[in-house]
Amino acid sequence: MARWLRPLVGALLLLEGAAALSFLHHRYEELVQALFRVQSQCPYVTRIYSIGRSVEGRHLYVLEFSDYPGIHEPLEPEFKYVGNMHGNEVLGRELLLQLSEFLCEEYRRGNERITRLIHDTRIHIMPSMNPDGYEVAAKQGPDSNGYLTGRNNANGVDLNRNFPDLNTLMYYSREISGPNHHIPLPDNWKSQVEPETLAVIQWISSYNFVLSANLHGGAVVANYPYDKSQDQRFRSHRRTVNTPTPDDKLFQKLAKTYSYAHSWMHRGWNCGDYFADGITNGASWYSLSKGMQDFNYLYTNCFEITLELSCNKFPPEEDLERQWMANREALVAFIEEVHQGIKGMVSDENNNGIAGAVISVQGISHDITSGDMGDYFRLLLPGTYTVTASAEGYQPLTVTTTVGPAAPSLVHFQLKQEVVRKPAERKASGTRMNKALQKKVVPRATRRGTQR
């Protein structure tokens, strides 16, 4: 085939695949059927699992795409999309179903880009985090849906205001030069969260997610952390103070990847608001406490942004195909962003993986840790970095590496165990040191027992 014909043929295949998608609103039972239909069409690269149940007992289903479903392969990053956190913000729910159908169909067609993405990435797609709220909103439908109807879960709780407040702990810790990463949860956190929130926290604690986005509606903008401002004297949710993370430039790049791949998000003017480049720092827009994206960044290794995808929270079915075409490339391009920065194995001298090793980048005060197998993933912009791996009982190791724009750099760390002297040796050494110090610095009167 002539080389100039290949892009044209590829585009035609994508259009043909898009035409096969179902541009409908899916109630819970229909959503479940759609997920299992995709799994039956692509059984060798998909898996369906539930992370828990909603207040009213509906499963929180996840569809996984991988060349080895259900298995974490070392050095293969974990990615997730979460939709419908607010039950009445439904476009993300439908887009994730359409994305699932699209990935399956294009994989079956042999699309090289999609095949490579599924083989190199473990992709987790949760179309609905709040199926109970969706059912409330769907009863009214797109024409008469209230702005808040169905937003909360069945207990009337806004799930994006329900995660443990690690921002406040982080801001306090920063004042005393403490960490702003992997902050421990409060002792009573389980009693303060909803079943859906609890399920998500346990989910993201079980998988070493690297990159994520949660999909919302009501605006058109890519929103990145921090969502919560440090200034707590102002209680108005419209208080705006730019509150960057240590990875601010990286988050801006991630957000721009989506906004510029989207058909119109990057233009800035949408829904009566203007956001330069179609992106915003969360707290710069308005301060939000106990949100999910900040929680991901402060508690796990995951970098998450929030995607506001439509002015209309519950768009009519006739608008779904247009919205899919506007978001299709952006949804795929954002997944591909998980493959940047550095990654590698942290192992001991016998090549056994070291779990929980800390990866620190000089100049960026936010660390990540290695997973259960000892592999780690650190998203970084192109540049040269000094990176240190450390683990309890091992000597830290520091290297300098250069990150390019195309693919992650492989940087492995083999740590040597610390030399631990026997207790008798430490005691003898300490006695010799004490005698030497006494002879050198202790006054004669003190040696005789005289007190000042």
C-alpha positions as CSV (number, residue, x, y, z in Angstrom):
1,M,0.0,0.0,0.0
2,A,1.3,3.5,-0.9
3,R,2.7,5.2,2.2
4,W,0.4,8.3,1.7
5,L,-2.7,6.1,1.7
6,R,-2.0,4.6,5.2
7,P,-3.1,7.6,7.3
8,L,-6.2,8.0,5.2
9,V,-7.1,4.3,5.6
10,G,-6.5,4.5,9.3
11,A,-8.8,7.5,9.7
12,L,-11.5,5.7,7.8
13,L,-11.2,2.7,10.0
14,L,-11.5,4.9,13.1
15,L,-14.6,6.6,11.7
16,E,-16.1,3.2,10.9
17,G,-15.4,2.0,14.4
18,A,-16.9,5.1,15.9
19,A,-20.1,4.5,13.9
20,A,-20.5,1.1,15.7
21,L,-20.6,2.7,19.1
22,S,-23.8,3.1,21.1
23,F,-24.6,6.7,21.7
24,L,-27.3,6.2,24.4
25,H,-27.8,7.0,28.0
26,H,-27.4,3.8,30.0
27,R,-29.2,3.0,33.2
28,Y,-27.5,0.8,35.7
29,E,-28.6,-2.5,34.2
30,E,-27.8,-1.3,30.7
31,L,-24.4,-0.1,31.9
32,V,-23.6,-3.5,33.3
33,Q,-24.7,-5.2,30.1
34,A,-22.6,-2.9,28.0
35,L,-19.5,-3.6,30.1
36,F,-20.0,-7.4,29.9
37,R,-20.7,-7.1,26.2
38,V,-17.2,-5.5,25.7
39,Q,-15.6,-8.2,27.9
40,S,-17.2,-10.9,25.8
41,Q,-16.0,-9.3,22.6
42,C,-12.4,-8.9,23.8
43,P,-12.1,-11.7,26.4
44,Y,-8.3,-12.0,26.1
45,V,-7.5,-8.4,26.9
46,T,-10.3,-7.4,29.3
47,R,-11.5,-8.2,32.8
48,I,-14.5,-7.0,34.9
49,Y,-14.2,-6.6,38.6
50,S,-16.1,-4.8,41.3
51,I,-14.4,-2.7,44.0
52,G,-17.4,-2.7,46.2
53,R,-21.1,-1.6,46.4
54,S,-22.9,1.7,46.6
55,V,-25.3,2.6,49.5
56,E,-28.1,0.9,47.7
57,G,-26.1,-2.1,46.8
58,R,-25.1,-1.5,43.2
59,H,-21.7,-2.8,42.2
60,L,-19.0,-0.3,41.4
61,Y,-17.7,-2.1,38.3
62,V,-14.3,-1.6,36.7
63,L,-13.4,-2.8,33.2
64,E,-9.7,-3.5,32.8
65,F,-7.7,-3.6,29.5
66,S,-4.4,-5.4,29.5
67,D,-2.6,-8.1,27.6
68,Y,-2.5,-10.0,30.9
69,P,-5.8,-9.0,32.6
70,G,-5.8,-9.3,36.3
71,I,-1.9,-9.4,36.5
72,H,0.5,-6.5,37.2
73,E,3.4,-6.9,35.0
74,P,6.7,-5.3,36.3
75,L,7.4,-2.0,34.6
76,E,3.9,-1.7,33.1
77,P,2.1,1.3,34.6
78,E,-1.4,1.3,36.0
79,F,-3.8,3.9,34.7
80,K,-7.4,4.7,35.7
81,Y,-10.4,6.7,34.6
82,V,-13.3,7.4,37.0
83,G,-16.6,8.7,35.8
84,N,-20.0,9.8,37.2
85,M,-18.7,10.7,40.7
86,H,-21.5,13.2,40.8
87,G,-24.6,11.2,39.8
88,N,-26.1,14.0,37.6
89,E,-22.9,14.7,35.7
90,V,-23.3,11.9,33.1
91,L,-21.3,12.7,30.0
92,G,-18.1,11.1,31.5
93,R,-20.1,7.9,32.3
94,E,-21.1,7.6,28.6
95,L,-17.7,8.6,27.3
96,L,-16.1,5.9,29.3
97,L,-18.5,3.3,28.0
98,Q,-17.8,4.5,24.4
99,L,-14.0,4.5,25.1
100,S,-14.3,0.9,26.3
101,E,-16.2,-0.1,23.1
102,F,-13.7,1.8,21.0
103,L,-10.6,0.2,22.6
104,C,-12.0,-3.3,22.1
105,E,-13.1,-2.6,18.5
106,E,-9.8,-1.0,17.5
107,Y,-7.8,-3.8,19.2
108,R,-9.8,-6.4,17.2
109,R,-9.1,-4.4,14.0
110,G,-5.4,-4.4,14.7
111,N,-5.0,-0.7,15.2
112,E,-1.3,-0.4,16.0
113,R,-1.6,2.6,18.4
114,I,-4.4,1.0,20.5
115,T,-2.7,-2.4,20.5
116,R,0.5,-0.9,21.7
117,L,-1.4,1.0,24.4
118,I,-3.2,-2.1,25.7
119,H,0.0,-4.2,25.6
120,D,2.1,-1.5,27.4
121,T,-0.5,-0.2,29.9
122,R,-2.9,-1.7,32.4
123,I,-6.0,0.5,32.0
124,H,-8.8,0.5,34.5
125,I,-12.1,2.2,33.6
126,M,-14.8,2.8,36.1
127,P,-17.8,4.4,34.3
128,S,-19.8,5.2,37.4
129,M,-18.6,5.9,41.0
130,N,-22.1,7.0,42.0
131,P,-24.7,4.7,40.3
132,D,-27.3,5.5,43.0
133,G,-27.2,9.3,42.3
134,Y,-27.3,8.6,38.5
135,E,-30.6,6.7,38.9
136,V,-32.1,9.7,40.7
137,A,-30.9,12.0,37.9
138,A,-31.9,9.7,35.1
139,K,-35.6,9.5,36.3
140,Q,-35.9,13.2,35.4
141,G,-33.9,12.8,32.2
142,P,-32.0,15.5,30.3
143,D,-34.9,17.8,29.7
144,S,-36.0,18.5,33.3
145,N,-32.9,17.5,35.3
146,G,-32.3,19.9,38.2
147,Y,-28.8,21.2,38.6
148,L,-28.3,19.3,41.9
149,T,-30.7,16.4,41.5
150,G,-28.8,13.2,41.8
151,R,-25.5,14.9,42.5
152,N,-24.9,13.2,45.8
153,N,-25.0,9.5,46.8
154,A,-28.1,7.9,48.4
155,N,-27.1,9.2,51.8
156,G,-27.1,12.8,50.4
157,V,-23.3,13.1,50.5
158,D,-21.2,14.8,47.9
159,L,-18.5,12.2,47.2
160,N,-16.0,14.8,46.0
161,R,-16.1,16.4,49.4
162,N,-15.9,13.1,51.3
163,F,-12.2,12.0,51.2
164,P,-10.0,12.4,54.3
165,D,-8.7,16.0,54.5
166,L,-5.0,15.4,53.9
167,N,-4.4,18.9,52.6
168,T,-4.7,20.4,56.1
169,L,-2.2,17.8,57.4
170,M,0.1,18.6,54.5
171,Y,0.0,22.4,55.0
172,Y,0.8,21.9,58.7
173,S,3.5,19.4,57.9
174,R,5.0,21.8,55.4
175,E,5.3,24.5,58.1
176,I,7.5,22.1,60.2
177,S,9.4,20.9,57.1
178,G,7.5,17.6,57.0
179,P,6.5,15.5,54.0
180,N,3.7,16.2,51.5
181,H,3.4,12.7,50.1
182,H,2.1,9.4,51.4
183,I,0.5,11.2,54.4
184,P,-1.0,8.7,56.8
185,L,-4.8,8.5,57.2
186,P,-6.5,9.6,60.4
187,D,-7.3,6.7,62.8
188,N,-11.0,7.2,62.5
189,W,-11.2,7.8,58.7
190,K,-13.4,4.8,57.9
191,S,-16.2,6.1,60.0
192,Q,-16.2,9.4,58.2
193,V,-16.5,8.3,54.6
194,E,-19.3,6.8,52.5
195,P,-19.3,3.2,51.1
196,E,-18.4,4.5,47.6
197,T,-15.5,6.6,49.0
198,L,-14.3,3.7,51.2
199,A,-14.3,1.4,48.1
200,V,-12.3,3.8,46.1
201,I,-9.7,4.4,48.8
202,Q,-9.2,0.6,49.3
203,W,-9.0,0.3,45.5
204,I,-6.3,2.9,45.0
205,S,-4.5,1.4,48.0
206,S,-4.4,-2.0,46.3
207,Y,-3.1,-0.9,42.9
208,N,0.0,1.2,42.2
209,F,-1.7,3.7,40.0
210,V,0.5,6.2,38.2
211,L,-1.9,8.5,36.4
212,S,-5.6,9.1,36.6
213,A,-8.5,11.4,35.6
214,N,-12.0,11.8,37.0
215,L,-14.7,13.0,34.7
216,H,-17.2,15.7,35.6
217,G,-19.6,18.1,34.0
218,G,-20.9,21.7,34.3
219,A,-17.9,23.3,32.8
220,V,-15.3,22.6,30.1
221,V,-11.8,22.7,31.6
222,A,-9.0,20.4,32.7
223,N,-8.4,21.1,36.5
224,Y,-5.3,20.0,38.3
225,P,-4.2,20.0,42.0
226,Y,-4.2,21.4,44.5
227,D,-7.9,21.9,44.8
228,K,-7.7,23.2,48.3
229,S,-6.2,26.5,49.2
230,Q,-4.0,26.8,52.4
231,D,-5.8,29.9,53.5
232,Q,-8.6,28.6,55.8
233,R,-9.8,32.0,57.0
234,F,-12.1,32.2,54.0
235,R,-15.0,29.8,54.0
236,S,-16.6,30.9,50.7
237,H,-16.1,28.1,48.1
238,R,-15.4,30.9,45.6
239,R,-12.2,31.9,47.4
240,T,-9.5,31.8,44.6
241,V,-5.9,31.4,45.4
242,N,-3.5,29.7,43.0
243,T,-2.2,26.7,45.0
244,P,0.5,24.7,43.1
245,T,1.9,21.4,43.9
246,P,5.7,20.7,43.7
247,D,4.8,19.1,40.3
248,D,2.9,22.1,39.1
249,K,4.6,22.3,35.6
250,L,4.0,18.6,35.1
251,F,0.4,18.9,36.0
252,Q,0.0,21.8,33.6
253,K,1.4,19.7,30.9
254,L,-0.9,16.8,31.7
255,A,-3.9,19.1,31.7
256,K,-2.8,20.7,28.4
257,T,-2.4,17.3,26.8
258,Y,-6.1,16.8,27.3
259,S,-7.3,20.3,26.5
260,Y,-5.4,20.6,23.2
261,A,-6.4,17.1,22.1
262,H,-10.0,18.1,22.8
263,S,-11.9,19.8,20.0
264,W,-12.6,23.0,21.8
265,M,-11.5,22.9,25.4
266,H,-8.2,24.6,24.7
267,R,-9.9,27.6,23.2
268,G,-10.6,28.9,26.7
269,W,-14.1,30.4,26.4
270,N,-16.7,27.8,27.4
271,C,-19.9,27.9,29.4
272,G,-19.5,31.6,30.0
273,D,-16.1,31.1,31.7
274,Y,-12.6,31.7,30.4
275,F,-9.6,29.5,31.2
276,A,-6.3,30.1,29.4
277,D,-5.4,27.0,27.4
278,G,-8.5,25.3,28.8
279,I,-6.8,24.5,32.1
280,T,-6.9,25.7,35.7
281,N,-5.4,25.1,39.0
282,G,-8.2,23.8,41.2
283,A,-7.9,26.3,44.1
284,S,-7.4,29.1,41.6
285,W,-10.9,28.4,40.3
286,Y,-12.4,27.8,43.7
287,S,-11.1,26.1,46.9
288,L,-12.5,22.6,47.4
289,S,-11.9,20.5,50.5
290,K,-11.7,16.7,50.8
291,G,-11.6,16.2,47.0
292,M,-10.5,13.0,45.2
293,Q,-7.7,14.4,43.0
294,D,-5.8,16.0,45.9
295,F,-6.2,12.8,47.9
296,N,-4.7,10.7,45.2
297,Y,-1.6,13.0,45.1
298,L,-1.1,13.2,48.8
299,Y,-1.8,9.6,49.8
300,T,-0.7,7.5,46.8
301,N,1.8,7.6,43.9
302,C,-1.0,8.6,41.5
303,F,-1.2,11.9,39.7
304,E,-4.8,12.7,39.1
305,I,-6.6,15.6,37.3
306,T,-10.3,16.5,37.1
307,L,-11.9,16.8,33.6
308,E,-14.9,19.1,33.3
309,L,-16.4,18.0,30.0
310,S,-19.7,19.7,29.2
311,C,-21.7,22.8,30.0
312,N,-24.8,20.6,30.2
313,K,-24.4,18.1,33.0
314,F,-27.0,15.7,31.4
315,P,-26.7,16.3,27.7
316,P,-29.4,14.8,25.4
317,E,-28.7,11.6,23.5
318,E,-28.4,13.4,20.2
319,D,-25.4,15.3,21.5
320,L,-23.5,12.2,22.7
321,E,-21.9,11.4,19.3
322,R,-20.6,14.9,18.9
323,Q,-19.2,14.9,22.4
324,W,-17.5,11.5,21.7
325,M,-15.8,12.8,18.6
326,A,-14.6,15.9,20.6
327,N,-13.1,13.8,23.4
328,R,-12.0,10.6,21.7
329,E,-8.4,11.6,20.8
330,A,-8.0,13.4,24.2
331,L,-9.1,10.3,26.1
332,V,-6.5,8.2,24.3
333,A,-3.7,10.8,24.4
334,F,-4.1,11.3,28.1
335,I,-3.6,7.6,28.8
336,E,-0.4,7.7,26.7
337,E,0.9,10.4,29.2
338,V,1.5,7.6,31.7
339,H,4.6,6.7,29.6
340,Q,6.9,9.5,30.4
341,G,9.5,10.3,33.0
342,I,11.5,7.5,34.5
343,K,10.7,4.0,35.6
344,G,12.7,1.0,36.8
345,M,13.3,-1.7,39.4
346,V,14.6,-1.2,42.9
347,S,16.2,-4.4,44.1
348,D,18.7,-5.8,46.6
349,E,22.0,-7.4,45.8
350,N,20.3,-10.7,45.0
351,N,17.9,-9.0,42.5
352,N,14.9,-9.3,44.8
353,G,12.5,-6.4,44.4
354,I,12.2,-4.0,47.3
355,A,8.7,-2.8,47.9
356,G,8.1,0.6,49.4
357,A,11.4,2.0,48.4
358,V,11.3,5.8,48.3
359,I,12.2,7.6,45.0
360,S,13.2,11.2,45.5
361,V,13.9,13.8,42.8
362,Q,16.2,16.6,43.7
363,G,14.4,19.9,43.5
364,I,10.9,18.4,43.6
365,S,9.6,17.9,47.2
366,H,7.3,15.1,46.4
367,D,8.4,11.4,46.6
368,I,6.9,8.3,45.2
369,T,7.4,4.7,46.3
370,S,8.1,1.4,44.5
371,G,5.3,-1.2,44.2
372,D,5.0,-4.7,45.6
373,M,7.4,-6.1,43.0
374,G,9.9,-3.3,43.4
375,D,9.1,-1.5,40.2
376,Y,8.5,2.3,40.3
377,F,7.2,5.0,38.0
378,R,8.0,8.7,38.4
379,L,6.3,11.1,35.9
380,L,8.7,13.9,34.9
381,L,9.0,16.5,32.2
382,P,12.0,16.2,29.8
383,G,15.2,17.3,31.5
384,T,18.1,16.1,33.6
385,Y,17.4,15.0,37.2
386,T,19.3,13.7,40.2
387,V,17.3,10.8,41.6
388,T,17.8,8.9,44.9
389,A,16.3,5.5,45.9
390,S,16.3,4.7,49.6
391,A,14.8,1.9,51.7
392,E,15.0,0.9,55.3
393,G,18.0,-1.3,56.0
394,Y,19.7,-0.3,52.7
395,Q,22.3,2.3,51.7
396,P,20.7,5.0,49.5
397,L,21.8,5.3,45.9
398,T,21.8,8.4,43.9
399,V,22.1,8.7,40.1
400,T,21.8,11.5,37.5
401,T,19.6,10.7,34.5
402,T,18.2,12.6,31.4
403,V,14.5,12.3,30.5
404,G,13.5,12.6,26.9
405,P,10.1,13.6,25.4
406,A,9.2,10.3,23.7
407,A,9.4,7.5,26.3
408,P,10.3,6.9,29.9
409,S,14.0,6.4,30.8
410,L,14.9,3.1,32.4
411,V,16.7,3.8,35.7
412,H,17.3,0.7,37.9
413,F,18.6,0.8,41.5
414,Q,20.4,-2.0,43.2
415,L,20.7,-1.2,46.9
416,K,23.3,-2.6,49.2
417,Q,22.3,-3.6,52.7
418,E,23.5,-1.4,55.5
419,V,26.4,-2.8,57.5
420,V,25.0,-3.6,60.9
421,R,27.5,-4.3,63.6
422,K,26.9,-6.8,66.4
423,P,25.7,-5.3,69.8
424,A,29.0,-6.2,71.5
425,E,30.9,-4.4,68.8
426,R,28.7,-1.3,69.1
427,K,29.1,-1.4,73.0
428,A,32.8,-1.7,72.8
429,S,33.1,1.0,70.3
430,G,30.8,3.3,72.3
431,T,32.9,2.7,75.5
432,R,36.1,3.6,73.6
433,M,34.5,6.7,72.2
434,N,33.2,7.8,75.6
435,K,36.6,7.4,77.2
436,A,38.2,9.4,74.4
437,L,35.6,12.2,74.8
438,Q,36.1,12.3,78.6
439,K,39.9,12.7,78.2
440,K,39.4,15.4,75.6
441,V,36.5,17.6,76.8
442,V,35.3,16.8,80.2
443,P,36.6,19.2,83.0
444,R,38.5,17.8,85.9
445,A,35.9,18.9,88.4
446,T,33.2,17.0,86.6
447,R,35.3,13.8,86.5
448,R,35.6,14.0,90.3
449,G,31.8,14.2,90.6
450,T,31.5,17.9,91.5
451,Q,28.2,19.4,90.2
452,R,27.9,23.0,89.0
